[in-house]
C-alpha cells in the first residue's frame, strides 16, 4: 500500500467515528412500567372465565354449599370442545372457576370430599382441571384458575384451620397442572352457609382472615409469571363493574396503599375504572362480563348468548379502551359450550376480523411534526410496522399527518403506546382535512396498550393525529385507520298485555319476521299473538347487502283479561298487585315485610293451556329479592293442590 492510499482512508475512518458517537438515545422509561408477565397479559386481549359445577345443575349463582355432589351428572363433558371453541373465537386463555363459594371442587383435591371425586361422573375418577389443562395445551391457549376464598361448605370456615386448608388447595392448583397465566381471587367473605351442617352465618375480618400476602407469596413461589387479579391486584385490577364497560380514561397505574381485596373504600373504588396518573403500581384494569343474557355466570335455562352487535359494543368498551375482555362462558349441563353460545362467539370474531381487516394507514404517507433525533429508528413510518415513533425530549405535543393520496372513507381509529416505556399520552385529537380547513372527528384522553374509537364514515385525502403528554416525550407504537362495514343491529320485539306484537328497528331498516315455524315475511304493522308463541325477526338495510342476526322472543298468553284474585299484602298505592302484570317492566308489586308467606294469585279470565311461566324481578329500589318460589294452578280459585313446580 502506498502513502496516497493511506491518506485517502483517514477521512473515511474519521466520518465513521463521528457517526457512531452521535447515535440517537432512546427515550427513557416514564413512571411505573409493566413487568414482562403483564406485557404478555396485555397482548392476550381476550380470554374467558369458565363457570361450571353443581351450580350448573341447580341454576343458582351462589350456592349454599349443601348440594349433593351426585347431582353433578354431565352426559358428554368435553374440555377439548371448550378449548377449541375458545381458540376459534379468538380467545387466548381460559380461567377455570376451580372452586366457587359453594366449596365444590372441579379437581380431586386430597383435602376435601366435596369434589368431582364424590360424583357419578367417571365413577369419581375425573379431573376437570386436569383435562382442561391438557386441552389448553392442545389448542394453544393459556390456563388460569380461580379459587374462591369463601367456602360455604367447609365446616372450619371462619377458623384458622380453614385458612390452612385454602393454602393447601392453592398449592395443589399451582403445582400439579402446569403453567398458570392468571390467578383470579376476589374478596368474597362470610355470610350464611351450610358449613358442614351448622347452617349459620359466619363473619370474618376481611382484611386479615385470609392472609392475602401469604396467598400472593404462594402464587409467586410456584407461578412467578402468573398475573394476580383482584380489585387491588397486584397484577391486574377489577374495572369496578361486571357490565363489560371500561373507562374511557384508563391509566394502567394506581396506588393501592396497602389495601386488601374486597375491603370497601369508596375513594379507591371510584378509581378502579380510571386508574391514576402517576399511580405507584402498574395494575391495569381487566373488564369482565358474561356471555349469557340476562347476565349470569352459570348456566340458566332460557338464557341466551349476547348478540353480535352487543358483543361488538363490548369490544369497543373493553379492548378498545385498553383493557382485556374477560367474557364468562357458562358450560351447559351436558358439559359443553352451548351451540348458540359457540355460534355467537364465532360470528363475533368474524365481525372483529372484518372491521380491522385492512389498515389504510399502511399504504398512506406518514409525516410527523417531530421525530426523535431525526432518526429513522423513531420515524413516523414505524407506526405501521414492528417498531415505534418517538419525539425529542421536551416535545410534549406533536402531530402525525396521514396522506392517503386520494379520497378515502374510514370510520375507525386504532392507537397503541409503547407501554414498555410507561404510559404517557393524556390526550389525543383526530382531524380530517376539508375545503374549509382541518375539522375534528374525534378526541380522547388516554391511549395505553390500545385505544380504538369508532365514528361515522368520513371521506378525505388527509387526516391528522395530535397527541399530548406531560412526560418528557411522546411514544406511539401503532396507528391504524379502518373502514369497518356497517353492523346492522337486531330488531326489538315487544308484546303488549293485549297480545299485540310490535317490532322496531333503531335504524329504520327493513324488518322480516316469522311466528314459530312459519316462513319469514316482511313486517309492516303490529299483529295479534293472543295465545303466545315464538316470534323471530331480523333487519336488513335497503339494499339487503347487510342484515342483522335473527333474534327470537317467546311470549306468553295475552294478559288483558287478567285480574287479581288474591294477594298476601299490598304495601301501598304506588305498588299495587296489578303492577306485576301491567306490561311495564319498571312498575312493581311490593308485599309487606311482615308477611310469613308472600303470594299473588291471578284470575286469567278464561281456561288457558300453559306449559310454563316467567317472572321479572324488581330491578331498582328493591328491598327483597325472590330466592324461592312455588307455582300453583287451580280451576276454581280454591283448590290448588300440589305446586306444579318449585325452584330458586
C-alpha positions as CSV (number, residue, x, y, z in Angstrom):
1,X,0.0,0.0,0.0
2,X,1.5,3.4,-1.0
3,X,1.3,6.6,1.1
4,X,-1.5,8.2,-1.1
5,X,-3.8,5.2,-0.3
6,X,-3.2,5.6,3.5
7,X,-4.1,9.3,3.4
8,X,-7.3,8.7,1.5
9,X,-8.6,6.2,4.1
10,X,-8.2,8.6,7.1
11,X,-11.3,10.8,6.3
12,X,-13.5,7.7,5.9
13,X,-12.4,6.4,9.3
14,X,-13.0,9.8,10.9
15,X,-16.5,10.0,9.4
16,X,-17.4,6.6,10.7
17,X,-16.2,7.5,14.2
18,X,-18.3,10.7,14.3
19,X,-21.4,8.8,13.2
20,X,-21.1,6.3,16.0
21,X,-20.7,8.9,18.7
22,X,-23.8,10.8,17.6
23,X,-26.2,7.8,18.0
24,X,-29.7,8.9,19.0
25,X,-30.5,7.9,22.6
26,X,-33.8,6.0,23.1
27,X,-36.5,7.6,25.3
28,X,-36.1,6.9,29.0
29,X,-39.0,5.0,30.7
30,X,-41.6,7.2,32.3
31,X,-43.0,6.4,35.7
32,X,-44.0,2.8,36.6
33,X,-43.7,0.3,33.8
34,X,-45.3,-3.2,33.4
35,X,-43.5,-6.4,34.1
36,X,-42.8,-8.9,31.3
37,X,-45.7,-11.0,32.5
38,X,-48.0,-8.1,32.5
39,X,-46.9,-7.2,28.9
40,X,-47.8,-10.7,27.8
41,X,-51.1,-10.4,29.6
42,X,-51.9,-7.1,27.8
43,X,-51.2,-8.7,24.5
44,X,-53.6,-11.6,25.1
45,X,-56.5,-9.1,24.9
46,X,-59.3,-11.6,25.1
47,X,-59.9,-14.6,27.4
48,X,-62.7,-16.3,29.4
49,X,-63.7,-17.2,32.9
50,X,-65.2,-20.7,32.6
51,X,-68.1,-21.3,35.1
52,X,-69.2,-24.9,35.7
53,X,-70.1,-27.1,38.7
54,X,-73.0,-28.0,40.9
55,X,-74.4,-24.5,40.2
56,X,-75.0,-25.6,36.6
57,X,-77.5,-28.2,37.7
58,X,-79.3,-26.1,40.4
59,X,-79.2,-23.0,38.2
60,X,-78.1,-20.9,41.2
61,X,-75.3,-18.4,41.0
62,X,-74.2,-18.5,44.7
63,X,-75.0,-21.9,46.1
64,X,-75.3,-22.5,49.9
65,X,-72.8,-25.4,50.0
66,X,-75.3,-28.2,50.8
67,X,-76.0,-29.6,47.3
68,X,-75.4,-33.3,46.9
69,X,-72.4,-34.0,44.6
70,X,-74.4,-36.8,43.0
71,X,-76.4,-34.1,41.2
72,X,-73.3,-33.5,39.1
73,X,-74.2,-35.6,36.0
74,X,-72.7,-34.4,32.7
75,X,-73.5,-36.6,29.8
76,X,-70.8,-35.5,27.4
77,X,-68.3,-33.4,29.3
78,X,-65.6,-32.3,26.8
79,X,-62.9,-29.8,27.7
80,X,-61.5,-30.1,24.2
81,X,-64.7,-28.6,22.9
82,X,-64.4,-25.7,25.4
83,X,-60.8,-25.0,24.3
84,X,-61.5,-25.5,20.5
85,X,-64.4,-23.1,20.8
86,X,-62.3,-20.5,22.6
87,X,-59.5,-20.8,20.0
88,X,-61.9,-20.4,17.1
89,X,-63.4,-17.4,18.9
90,X,-60.0,-15.7,19.0
91,X,-59.5,-16.1,22.8
92,X,-56.0,-16.6,24.2
93,X,-56.8,-18.3,27.5
94,X,-59.3,-19.9,29.8
95,X,-59.6,-19.3,33.5
96,X,-61.4,-22.1,35.3
97,X,-63.5,-21.4,38.4
98,X,-62.0,-24.4,40.1
99,X,-63.9,-23.7,43.3
100,X,-66.8,-21.2,43.8
101,X,-68.3,-20.1,47.0
102,X,-70.2,-23.4,47.4
103,X,-66.9,-25.1,48.0
104,X,-67.4,-27.8,45.3
105,X,-64.0,-28.5,43.6
106,X,-63.6,-29.4,40.0
107,X,-60.4,-31.4,40.7
108,X,-60.0,-34.3,43.1
109,X,-58.5,-32.4,46.0
110,X,-56.9,-34.6,48.6
111,X,-58.1,-32.1,51.3
112,X,-61.9,-32.4,50.8
113,X,-64.6,-35.0,49.9
114,X,-66.7,-32.2,48.3
115,X,-65.3,-32.5,44.8
116,X,-65.7,-34.3,41.4
117,X,-64.4,-37.4,43.2
118,X,-67.8,-37.7,45.0
119,X,-69.8,-37.6,41.8
120,X,-71.1,-40.3,39.4
121,X,-69.1,-38.7,36.6
122,X,-66.3,-41.1,35.5
123,X,-67.1,-43.1,38.7
124,X,-65.4,-40.4,40.8
125,X,-62.1,-40.6,38.9
126,X,-62.4,-37.5,36.8
127,X,-60.4,-34.3,37.0
128,X,-61.9,-31.3,35.0
129,X,-59.0,-29.0,35.8
130,X,-56.5,-31.7,34.6
131,X,-58.5,-32.2,31.4
132,X,-58.7,-28.5,30.7
133,X,-55.0,-28.1,31.3
134,X,-54.3,-30.6,28.6
135,X,-57.0,-29.2,26.3
136,X,-55.4,-25.7,26.6
137,X,-52.0,-27.1,25.6
138,X,-53.6,-28.9,22.6
139,X,-55.3,-25.7,21.3
140,X,-52.6,-23.2,22.1
141,X,-54.4,-21.5,25.0
142,X,-53.1,-20.3,28.4
143,X,-54.6,-21.7,31.6
144,X,-55.8,-19.7,34.6
145,X,-57.6,-20.6,37.8
146,X,-60.0,-19.0,40.3
147,X,-60.2,-20.4,43.8
148,X,-62.9,-18.7,46.0
149,X,-61.6,-17.7,49.4
150,X,-65.2,-18.0,50.8
151,X,-66.4,-21.6,51.2
152,X,-70.0,-22.2,52.3
153,X,-69.5,-25.9,52.6
154,X,-66.4,-26.2,54.8
155,X,-67.0,-26.8,58.5
156,X,-64.0,-24.9,59.6
157,X,-64.7,-21.7,57.7
158,X,-64.1,-18.7,60.0
159,X,-61.4,-20.6,61.9
160,X,-57.7,-20.7,61.3
161,X,-57.9,-24.3,60.2
162,X,-59.8,-23.2,57.1
163,X,-57.1,-20.8,56.0
164,X,-54.5,-23.6,56.1
165,X,-57.0,-25.7,54.0
166,X,-57.2,-22.9,51.5
167,X,-53.4,-22.6,51.3
168,X,-53.1,-26.3,50.8
169,X,-55.6,-26.3,47.9
170,X,-53.9,-23.3,46.3
171,X,-50.6,-25.3,46.4
172,X,-52.4,-28.2,44.6
173,X,-53.7,-26.0,41.9
174,X,-50.4,-24.2,41.3
175,X,-48.1,-27.2,41.3
176,X,-50.0,-30.0,39.6
177,X,-51.5,-28.5,36.5
178,X,-48.7,-26.7,34.6
179,X,-48.2,-23.0,33.9
180,X,-50.9,-20.6,35.0
181,X,-51.1,-17.2,33.3
182,X,-53.6,-15.6,35.7
183,X,-54.7,-16.4,39.3
184,X,-58.2,-14.9,40.0
185,X,-59.2,-14.1,43.5
186,X,-61.9,-11.8,45.0
187,X,-62.9,-10.5,48.4
188,X,-65.8,-12.9,48.8
189,X,-66.2,-13.4,52.5
190,X,-68.6,-14.5,55.2
191,X,-72.4,-14.9,55.5
192,X,-74.8,-17.7,55.6
193,X,-73.7,-21.2,54.6
194,X,-74.0,-24.9,55.2
195,X,-70.6,-25.0,56.9
196,X,-70.6,-28.8,57.4
197,X,-74.2,-28.8,58.7
198,X,-74.0,-25.9,61.0
199,X,-76.4,-23.9,58.8
200,X,-75.5,-20.5,60.1
201,X,-74.0,-17.1,59.3
202,X,-70.2,-16.6,59.9
203,X,-68.4,-13.3,59.6
204,X,-64.7,-12.8,59.3
205,X,-62.3,-9.9,59.3
206,X,-62.0,-9.3,55.6
207,X,-58.6,-7.5,55.9
208,X,-56.7,-10.1,57.9
209,X,-58.5,-13.5,57.9
210,X,-57.4,-14.9,54.6
211,X,-53.8,-13.6,54.8
212,X,-53.7,-12.2,51.3
213,X,-50.0,-11.5,51.4
214,X,-49.4,-15.2,52.1
215,X,-51.7,-16.1,49.2
216,X,-49.7,-13.9,46.9
217,X,-46.5,-15.3,48.1
218,X,-47.7,-18.9,47.3
219,X,-48.7,-17.8,43.8
220,X,-45.4,-16.1,43.1
221,X,-43.4,-19.0,44.5
222,X,-45.0,-21.6,42.3
223,X,-46.2,-19.5,39.3
224,X,-43.8,-16.5,39.1
225,X,-45.2,-15.5,35.7
226,X,-48.8,-15.5,36.8
227,X,-50.7,-12.2,36.9
228,X,-52.8,-12.0,40.1
229,X,-56.2,-10.5,39.6
230,X,-58.3,-8.8,42.3
231,X,-59.7,-5.3,42.9
232,X,-56.3,-4.3,44.2
233,X,-54.1,-6.6,42.0
234,X,-51.2,-6.8,42.5
235,X,-51.1,-8.0,38.8
236,X,-54.4,-6.7,37.4
237,X,-57.4,-4.9,38.9
238,X,-61.2,-5.3,38.6
239,X,-62.6,-2.5,36.5
240,X,-65.4,-1.8,39.0
241,X,-68.4,-3.4,37.2
242,X,-69.5,-6.6,35.6
243,X,-71.1,-5.0,32.6
244,X,-68.2,-5.2,30.2
245,X,-67.6,-1.4,30.3
246,X,-64.1,0.1,30.8
247,X,-63.4,3.7,31.5
248,X,-62.6,6.0,28.5
249,X,-59.9,7.5,30.6
250,X,-57.9,4.4,31.7
251,X,-54.5,4.7,33.4
252,X,-52.7,1.4,34.0
253,X,-51.2,2.8,37.2
254,X,-53.0,3.1,40.5
255,X,-52.0,3.4,44.2
256,X,-53.4,0.7,46.4
257,X,-51.6,1.9,49.6
258,X,-51.7,-1.5,51.2
259,X,-55.4,-2.2,50.6
260,X,-56.6,-5.9,50.6
261,X,-59.1,-7.4,48.2
262,X,-62.8,-7.0,49.0
263,X,-62.2,-4.2,51.5
264,X,-64.6,-1.4,50.5
265,X,-63.1,2.0,50.2
266,X,-65.3,4.5,48.3
267,X,-62.4,6.7,47.3
268,X,-60.4,3.8,45.9
269,X,-63.4,2.1,44.3
270,X,-64.1,5.3,42.3
271,X,-60.6,4.9,40.7
272,X,-61.0,1.3,39.7
273,X,-62.0,2.2,36.2
274,X,-59.9,5.3,35.5
275,X,-56.8,4.3,37.5
276,X,-54.5,7.2,38.5
277,X,-52.0,9.2,36.5
278,X,-48.7,8.8,38.4
279,X,-50.0,5.8,40.4
280,X,-47.5,3.8,42.5
281,X,-48.2,0.4,40.9
282,X,-48.8,-0.8,37.4
283,X,-52.1,-2.7,37.9
284,X,-54.1,-2.5,34.7
285,X,-57.9,-2.9,34.6
286,X,-59.5,-6.1,33.4
287,X,-63.0,-5.9,32.0
288,X,-65.2,-8.9,32.8
289,X,-68.8,-9.7,32.0
290,X,-70.9,-12.7,31.0
291,X,-71.7,-14.3,27.6
292,X,-75.2,-15.1,28.8
293,X,-78.0,-12.6,28.8
294,X,-79.7,-11.8,31.1
295,X,-76.3,-11.5,32.9
296,X,-75.4,-14.8,34.6
297,X,-72.1,-16.6,35.1
298,X,-73.6,-20.1,35.4
299,X,-76.0,-21.9,33.0
300,X,-79.7,-20.9,33.3
301,X,-82.5,-22.4,31.2
302,X,-83.8,-20.0,28.6
303,X,-80.8,-17.6,28.9
304,X,-79.4,-16.6,25.6
305,X,-75.9,-15.5,24.3
306,X,-75.4,-11.9,23.7
307,X,-76.0,-10.7,20.2
308,X,-73.1,-9.9,17.9
309,X,-73.9,-6.2,17.9
310,X,-73.8,-6.3,21.7
311,X,-70.5,-8.2,21.7
312,X,-69.1,-5.6,19.3
313,X,-70.1,-2.9,21.7
314,X,-68.3,-4.8,24.5
315,X,-65.2,-4.9,22.2
316,X,-65.1,-1.1,22.0
317,X,-65.7,-0.6,25.7
318,X,-63.1,-3.1,26.8
319,X,-60.3,-3.9,24.4
320,X,-61.0,-0.6,22.6
321,X,-60.3,1.2,25.9
322,X,-57.1,-0.6,26.7
323,X,-58.3,-3.4,28.9
324,X,-58.5,-7.2,28.1
325,X,-62.0,-8.6,27.8
326,X,-62.8,-11.5,30.1
327,X,-66.0,-12.9,28.7
328,X,-67.5,-15.5,31.0
329,X,-68.5,-18.9,29.5
330,X,-71.3,-20.9,31.1
331,X,-70.9,-24.6,30.4
332,X,-74.3,-26.3,30.0
333,X,-75.5,-29.4,31.9
334,X,-74.3,-31.7,29.1
335,X,-70.8,-30.5,29.8
336,X,-70.2,-28.3,26.7
337,X,-70.3,-24.8,25.5
338,X,-73.8,-24.5,24.1
339,X,-74.2,-24.4,20.3
340,X,-75.9,-21.0,20.4
341,X,-73.0,-19.5,22.5
342,X,-70.4,-21.0,20.2
343,X,-72.1,-19.6,17.1
344,X,-72.3,-16.2,18.6
345,X,-68.6,-16.2,19.6
346,X,-67.6,-17.3,16.1
347,X,-69.7,-14.6,14.5
348,X,-68.3,-12.0,16.9
349,X,-64.7,-12.9,15.8
350,X,-65.7,-12.7,12.2
351,X,-67.1,-9.2,12.7
352,X,-63.9,-8.1,14.5
353,X,-61.8,-9.5,11.7
354,X,-63.9,-7.7,9.1
355,X,-63.8,-4.4,11.0
356,X,-60.0,-4.4,11.2
357,X,-59.1,-6.3,8.0
358,X,-57.3,-3.5,6.1
359,X,-55.2,-0.8,7.8
360,X,-55.5,2.2,5.5
361,X,-52.6,3.9,7.2
362,X,-50.2,1.2,6.0
363,X,-50.3,2.5,2.4
364,X,-50.5,6.2,3.3
365,X,-47.6,8.7,3.6
366,X,-47.0,9.4,7.3
367,X,-45.3,12.7,8.3
368,X,-44.5,13.6,11.9
369,X,-44.1,17.2,13.2
370,X,-41.1,15.8,15.2
371,X,-39.2,12.6,15.2
372,X,-36.6,11.8,17.8
373,X,-33.2,12.9,16.6
374,X,-34.5,12.8,13.1
375,X,-33.5,9.2,13.3
376,X,-35.0,6.5,11.0
377,X,-35.3,4.4,14.2
378,X,-38.1,6.7,15.5
379,X,-39.7,7.9,12.3
380,X,-43.4,8.0,11.7
381,X,-43.3,5.1,9.3
382,X,-42.6,2.8,12.3
383,X,-46.3,3.2,13.3
384,X,-47.3,0.6,10.7
385,X,-44.5,-1.9,11.3
386,X,-43.0,-3.5,14.4
387,X,-41.1,-0.5,15.8
388,X,-42.3,2.7,17.4
389,X,-42.3,6.5,16.8
390,X,-40.9,8.9,19.5
391,X,-40.3,12.6,19.8
392,X,-37.3,14.5,21.2
393,X,-37.2,15.3,24.9
394,X,-39.0,18.5,25.5
395,X,-41.6,17.9,22.7
396,X,-44.8,17.1,24.7
397,X,-47.2,17.9,21.8
398,X,-46.8,16.6,18.3
399,X,-48.8,15.7,15.2
400,X,-48.7,13.0,12.6
401,X,-50.2,13.8,9.2
402,X,-51.6,10.9,7.2
403,X,-51.8,11.5,3.4
404,X,-53.9,8.8,1.6
405,X,-53.1,10.1,-1.8
406,X,-56.8,10.1,-2.8
407,X,-60.2,10.4,-1.2
408,X,-60.6,7.7,1.3
409,X,-63.5,6.6,3.5
410,X,-63.0,5.4,7.1
411,X,-64.7,5.1,10.5
412,X,-62.2,3.6,13.0
413,X,-59.0,4.8,14.6
414,X,-56.6,2.5,16.5
415,X,-53.7,3.7,18.6
416,X,-51.2,1.9,20.8
417,X,-48.5,3.3,23.1
418,X,-45.0,1.8,23.6
419,X,-46.1,0.8,27.2
420,X,-42.8,-1.0,27.8
421,X,-41.6,2.6,28.4
422,X,-44.6,3.6,30.5
423,X,-48.0,5.1,29.8
424,X,-47.7,8.8,29.0
425,X,-50.3,10.1,26.5
426,X,-53.1,12.1,28.2
427,X,-55.0,13.4,25.2
428,X,-55.4,12.9,21.5
429,X,-57.3,14.7,18.7
430,X,-58.0,13.2,15.3
431,X,-58.9,15.6,12.4
432,X,-59.6,15.4,8.6
433,X,-58.7,18.0,6.0
434,X,-61.7,19.6,4.4
435,X,-62.2,22.5,1.9
436,X,-62.7,24.8,5.0
437,X,-59.6,23.5,6.8
438,X,-58.9,20.9,9.5
439,X,-62.1,19.5,11.1
440,X,-62.1,17.5,14.3
441,X,-63.5,14.0,14.0
442,X,-62.9,12.6,17.5
443,X,-60.8,13.4,20.6
444,X,-60.0,11.4,23.8
445,X,-57.8,11.1,26.8
446,X,-55.6,8.1,27.4
447,X,-54.3,5.5,25.0
448,X,-52.3,2.9,26.9
449,X,-51.9,-0.6,25.5
450,X,-54.7,0.0,22.9
451,X,-57.3,2.6,22.1
452,X,-59.9,2.0,19.4
453,X,-62.6,4.7,18.7
454,X,-65.4,4.5,16.2
455,X,-67.2,7.3,14.4
456,X,-69.5,7.9,11.4
457,X,-68.0,7.5,8.0
458,X,-65.7,10.4,6.9
459,X,-64.1,11.0,3.5
460,X,-60.8,12.9,3.0
461,X,-57.4,12.9,1.3
462,X,-55.6,13.7,4.6
463,X,-56.0,13.2,8.3
464,X,-54.0,14.4,11.3
465,X,-53.4,12.9,14.7
466,X,-52.3,15.2,17.5
467,X,-51.0,13.8,20.8
468,X,-50.1,15.4,24.1
469,X,-48.2,14.3,27.2
470,X,-46.8,15.6,30.5
471,X,-43.9,13.2,30.1
472,X,-40.6,14.4,28.6
473,X,-41.5,13.0,25.2
474,X,-44.2,11.1,23.3
475,X,-44.1,7.5,22.1
476,X,-46.6,5.6,19.9
477,X,-46.1,2.0,18.6
478,X,-49.1,1.5,16.3
479,X,-51.5,3.6,14.2
480,X,-54.5,2.0,12.4
481,X,-57.2,3.6,10.3
482,X,-60.0,1.3,9.1
483,X,-63.3,1.3,7.3
484,X,-65.4,-1.2,9.2
485,X,-68.5,-2.5,7.4
486,X,-71.8,-1.5,8.9
487,X,-73.1,-3.7,11.7
488,X,-76.9,-3.9,11.4
489,X,-78.4,-4.1,14.8
490,X,-81.0,-6.7,15.5
491,X,-84.7,-5.5,15.9
492,X,-86.6,-5.1,19.1
493,X,-89.6,-7.3,19.5
494,X,-92.3,-6.3,22.1
495,X,-95.5,-7.9,23.3
496,X,-98.3,-5.8,24.9
497,X,-100.7,-7.1,27.6
498,X,-103.5,-7.4,25.0
499,X,-101.3,-9.7,22.9
500,X,-100.2,-7.3,20.2
501,X,-96.7,-7.8,18.9
502,X,-94.7,-4.8,17.5
503,X,-91.2,-4.9,16.0
504,X,-89.0,-1.9,15.5
505,X,-85.6,-1.1,14.1
506,X,-83.5,1.6,15.7
507,X,-82.0,2.5,12.2
508,X,-85.3,2.4,10.3
509,X,-84.2,-0.7,8.3
510,X,-86.4,-3.3,6.6
511,X,-87.8,-5.9,9.1
512,X,-88.6,-9.5,8.4
513,X,-90.3,-11.8,10.9
514,X,-91.9,-15.2,11.4
515,X,-94.1,-16.9,14.0
516,X,-93.0,-20.3,15.3
517,X,-92.0,-22.4,12.3
518,X,-93.6,-20.3,9.6
519,X,-91.7,-18.6,6.7
520,X,-90.2,-15.1,7.1
521,X,-92.3,-12.3,5.7
522,X,-91.8,-8.5,5.6
523,X,-93.1,-6.7,8.7
524,X,-95.4,-3.7,8.1
525,X,-97.6,-3.3,11.1
526,X,-98.3,-4.8,14.6
527,X,-100.1,-8.1,14.8
528,X,-102.0,-10.1,17.4
529,X,-100.5,-13.1,19.2
530,X,-103.1,-13.9,21.8
531,X,-102.1,-17.5,22.7
532,X,-98.4,-16.8,22.8
533,X,-95.6,-18.3,20.7
534,X,-92.1,-17.6,19.4
535,X,-91.5,-14.6,17.2
536,X,-88.3,-14.4,15.2
537,X,-87.1,-11.3,13.3
538,X,-84.1,-9.7,11.6
539,X,-83.4,-6.4,9.9
540,X,-81.6,-5.5,6.7
541,X,-80.5,-2.3,5.0
542,X,-82.4,-1.0,2.0
543,X,-80.1,-2.9,-0.5
544,X,-80.3,-6.1,1.6
545,X,-76.5,-6.3,1.3
546,X,-76.2,-6.4,5.1
547,X,-78.5,-7.9,7.6
548,X,-78.7,-8.3,11.3
549,X,-78.7,-11.5,13.4
550,X,-82.0,-13.2,13.7
551,X,-83.4,-12.8,17.2
552,X,-86.2,-14.7,18.8
553,X,-88.5,-14.0,21.7
554,X,-91.0,-16.3,23.3
555,X,-94.2,-14.7,24.6
556,X,-96.9,-15.9,26.8
557,X,-100.7,-15.5,26.5
558,X,-102.3,-12.1,26.4
559,X,-102.9,-10.5,29.8
560,X,-105.8,-8.1,29.1
561,X,-108.3,-10.4,30.8
562,X,-106.2,-10.9,33.9
563,X,-107.4,-9.8,37.3
564,X,-106.1,-10.1,40.9
565,X,-107.7,-13.0,42.6
566,X,-105.9,-12.7,46.0
567,X,-102.7,-11.4,47.4
568,X,-100.7,-11.7,50.6
569,X,-100.5,-8.0,51.1
570,X,-100.1,-4.6,49.3
571,X,-97.5,-2.1,50.6
572,X,-99.1,1.0,49.1
573,X,-100.9,2.8,46.2
574,X,-97.7,3.2,44.1
575,X,-97.0,-0.6,44.2
576,X,-100.4,-2.3,43.5
577,X,-100.5,-6.0,42.8
578,X,-101.7,-5.4,39.3
579,X,-98.2,-3.9,38.6
580,X,-97.0,-7.5,38.4
581,X,-98.6,-7.9,35.0
582,X,-99.3,-4.4,33.6
583,X,-96.7,-4.8,30.9
584,X,-94.5,-2.1,32.4
585,X,-91.1,-3.5,33.5
586,X,-90.4,-0.5,35.7
587,X,-93.6,-0.8,37.9
588,X,-93.7,-3.4,40.7
589,X,-95.8,-5.1,43.3
590,X,-94.3,-5.0,46.8
591,X,-95.6,-7.1,49.6
592,X,-95.2,-6.3,53.3
593,X,-92.1,-7.5,55.1
594,X,-94.3,-8.8,57.9
595,X,-95.8,-11.5,55.6
596,X,-94.9,-15.0,56.7
597,X,-95.7,-16.2,53.2
598,X,-95.7,-13.9,50.2
599,X,-98.1,-14.8,47.4
600,X,-100.0,-13.4,44.4
601,X,-103.0,-15.2,42.8
602,X,-104.2,-14.2,39.4
603,X,-107.5,-15.0,37.6
604,X,-106.7,-15.5,33.9
605,X,-110.2,-14.7,32.7
606,X,-110.6,-18.0,30.8
607,X,-109.2,-21.5,30.9
608,X,-105.8,-21.5,29.3
609,X,-103.4,-24.3,28.3
610,X,-100.0,-23.4,29.9
611,X,-96.6,-25.2,29.9
612,X,-94.5,-22.8,32.0
613,X,-94.3,-19.3,33.5
614,X,-91.7,-16.5,33.8
615,X,-91.3,-13.5,36.1
616,X,-89.1,-10.5,36.1
617,X,-87.6,-9.5,39.5
618,X,-87.6,-5.9,40.5
619,X,-84.5,-4.1,39.2
620,X,-84.4,-0.8,41.0
621,X,-85.0,0.4,44.6
622,X,-85.9,-3.1,45.8
623,X,-85.6,-4.4,49.4
624,X,-86.5,-8.0,49.0
625,X,-85.3,-10.4,46.3
626,X,-87.2,-13.6,45.4
627,X,-85.0,-16.6,46.1
628,X,-87.5,-19.5,46.3
629,X,-90.8,-20.0,44.5
630,X,-93.8,-22.4,44.3
631,X,-96.2,-22.2,41.3
632,X,-99.7,-23.5,41.6
633,X,-102.7,-23.7,39.3
634,X,-106.5,-24.0,40.0
635,X,-109.7,-24.3,38.0
636,X,-111.8,-22.8,40.7
637,X,-109.5,-20.5,42.7
638,X,-110.0,-22.5,45.9
639,X,-108.4,-25.9,45.3
640,X,-104.7,-25.5,44.5
641,X,-103.3,-29.0,45.2
642,X,-99.6,-29.5,45.0
643,X,-97.3,-27.0,43.2
644,X,-96.7,-27.6,39.6
645,X,-93.1,-26.6,40.0
646,X,-90.8,-25.2,42.8
647,X,-87.4,-23.6,42.5
648,X,-84.9,-20.9,43.4
